[in-house]
C-alpha cells in the first residue's frame, strides 16, 4: 500500500475547535448550575448581600431625591412656658420654614433660614442625640427647652450644652455649642408668634 493510500485510510482527527463546546453552551451550563444551587439554598448569604446592596443603593438615591426636592432638613422643638405655647419649626432644604402650633401655622419663604450653615453644623455633630447636655438653672414658670430633630434623632435641651464632668470629645462640644447658638439666633430672627397664630388654612 502506498503512503498516499495509508493516509487516506487513516481516520481524520477531529478539529480541536469542533471538540470544544461553544461559549454560549458553556454560559448556558453555568446559568443552569447557578439556578440549581440558588434554589437549593446553598449560598443564601451571597444573595442576601446582593439584595442588601441593592436596597442600600435605592435608599441612598431616595435620600438624595428628598434633598433635591426641598423636603425637611430638621425640626426645632420649643417647649411651652407659663405665657407661651409649645411649637415646632420645620426647616426645609430650600431655607423655607413652617412654625406649627396645634392647628395653626406660620409660613416663612425660601431663603429665610441659612440652611447651608445649618447643614454644615448638623454634619459636624452627626447624631444630635450625642450632644453633651448638663444642668442649667431656669425659671420654673418661664423657662423653656429647645431641642432639634435631625436624621431620626432628637437632641437634649440646646440651652444647656455643657462639657461633661469627666471630659469628652472637644470637637463634638464645639460643634454642639455652635449649633445651639445658631438655633437660638434663628428662632430670634423668625420671631414665631407663639401667643396666637392664624388658623391653618
N, C-alpha and C positions, 0 to 999 in steps of 0.2 A: 504494500500500500504506500502510495506516495505521501510526502509531507502535506501536500495540499489536501489530499483526501482525509488524512488524520485530523487536520484542523477542522475540516468540515464536519467530521463525525463527532467531535467533542461538543458537549452541550455548552452553549453560550452562557457565560457568567452573567448573573443579573446585574443590572446597572445599580450602583450604590444609591443613587437618588431615588430609584424606584422602590428600594427596600426601606428607605427612611420614611416614617409617617409624616404627613404634611403638617405644617404649623397649625392649620385650622383644626385638624383632627386632634393634635396634642392639646390645644387650648380647650377643645370640647371635653376631652377626658378630665382635664383639671377642674373645669366647671362642675362636671358631674360629681367628681370626688369631693369638692368643696361643699356642694349641696348636701351630699350624704353625711359628711362629718357635722355640718351645721344642724341638720335635722336630728342627728344622734346626740346633740348637746355635748360634743367632745371639746369645744373651745368657746364656752359661753362668755368667758372673760374678755376675749378679743372683741366679740360682738358688742358686749356691754360698753367697752371702752369706745368703740366706734360710735355707738349711739350717744354716749355722753358727750363726745367731742362735737357731734352734730348739734346736740341740744345746746351746748355752750355757745357755739357759733351763732345759733338762732337768737339766744338770749342777748348776746353782745350786740347783734345787729338791731334788736328791738330797743335796747337802751340808747343806742346811737340815734335811732329814729326819734325817740322821745325828746332827746336834746335838740335835734334839728327842728322838731315841730313846736318848740317853745313850751313844753309841758313843765310841770312843777319841778323846781330845783330844791327848795327847802321850805319849811314852815316854822315860823316863830310863834311860840305859845306863851301868852301872857296871862298870868292868873289875875283873879279879882282882888279888890280891896274893899274897904268899907264904902267908898264913894265912887268906885269904878267897877265896870263889869269885865269879866274874862273875855279874851278874844284871841283869835289866831290870825296870823298874816301869812298867806300862801304866796310865795315868791316864785315867779316863773323865769325860765331861762332868758326871755327877752327883756327882763327888767320890769315887767308889769307885776302888779301885786293885787291881792284881794284880801281885805280885812273882813273877817267873819265873826259876827256876834249874834248867836242864836239864829233867828230867821232874817237877819239884816246883813247887808254888805256895804263896803265902801271900796270903790274901784280906783286903782292908780294905773296910769297908762304905761306902755312900754318905755324903758329907759329911766324909769323913776328910781329903781334900785340899781346900784353898781354891782351887777352880777359877776363881772369879771373878777373883781376883788373878792367877792363872797365865795365864788367857786374856787379861787386860789387858796383862801383860808380854810375852806372845808377840806380841800385836798391835803393840805398840810396836817390838819388834825386827823383826818381819816374817820375812824369810828368815834362819833361825837359822844357816845356813852362813856368813853375813856377820859373825857375832860376832867381834870382834878378839881373836885369841889370840896370846900371846907366850910366851917361855921362863919356866919356873918350876922351881926345883930340887926334886927329890923323891928319896926313898929308892929305890934300885934294887929292894930286896926288898919294901918295904911301901907304896910309892907306888901310887896308883890314878889312874884317869882317869874323869871324869864328863862325859857328853855328853847332849844332848837331841835327840830326833827330833820334828819337827812339820811338818805340811803337806808331807810328802815330802822334807824337807831335814833334815840332821843337822849339829849344831854341832861345833866342836872341843872341846877339854878346857875345861869351865867352871871348873875350878880355876885356870886360867891366863889369865883375861880380862885383857888388857893394852892400854894405849894404844899404837898403832903409833908407831914412832920418828919418822916424818915427819908426825905429827899425824893427824887423821881426824875422823870425824863424832862430835862430843861427845854428841849425843843418843843415837846408837846405843851408844856406850860406856857411858853411864849406864844405859840400859835393859838392856844386857847384864850389867852388874855387878849390877843389881837382880835379874835373872832367875837369875844364878848363885847369889846369896845365897839366893833363895827355894828353889831346887832343893836346895842343901845343907841348909837348915833342914828341908825336907820329908823328906829322907832320914833326918835325925836323929830326927824325930818318928815316922816309920814304924817305925824300929828293925827293919829287914829282917834276918831270921835267915839271914845268908849263910854260916853254917858248917854248916848241916844243916837242910833243910826236910822237911816230911812229903811222902811220895809223892803225886803227882797222883791225885785220886780218879777 
